[in-house]
Amino acid sequence: MPPRAYNDAMNTPLHLSTFVDQLASGEPTPGGGSAAALAGALGAALAAMVANLTVGRKRYVDVDAQMQAVLAQSEALRSQLTSLVAEDAQAFEQVRLAYRLPKESAAEQAQRQAAIQAAMQGASLTPLQTMRACLAVLHLLEQAVTLGNVNAATDGTVGALLAQAGLRGGALNVRVNLGSIEDPAFVAASEQEVAGLLAEADAIVGRIMPAAQ
């Protein structure tokens, strides 16, 4: 069966080729945020692959329980990130709807501005969730690559690069949205978390890469 992604509006299964076609279209959604979440989901899938190739093998009996935990957690993260493919597109759609609200009267302008601000914050939180999930995937991949089946080390490393790409893509989307948000406390807290997630992700990937070389 061909790989499946998710419809950006209805959260229903799609053939991956259809999703890629949607990305290539002239529509604003799905876009980079959805692609970042998909990259993270692929990274989680590769973490599960390494764990599956390790669990039950006599050579890796000492880490069997740990790899079973990696497998369970990576599958949960794969599900979460796959859902975020659709959620990111939905969050952007809320921003578009807010900008389309009427603005004739002062009351309408105030209501529209409040809706825009709420939607922009929502559109920032969704890629932030993607970043958090991608970082969790990277932690699992570090375990999988360093302790799991050595024959799948390169697969796990590719997963780490995908998860890192998803995290960095999420950071770009958070930051572009922060530029339109008027709440300084929200902006500062979000930027601080983004910077921390990026730094931690880079450190993990830096530790993983030598395993595949």
Beta strands, then each sheet from edge to edge (+ up, - down):
strand 1: 4-6
strand 2: 13-15
sheet 1: 1+ 2-
end
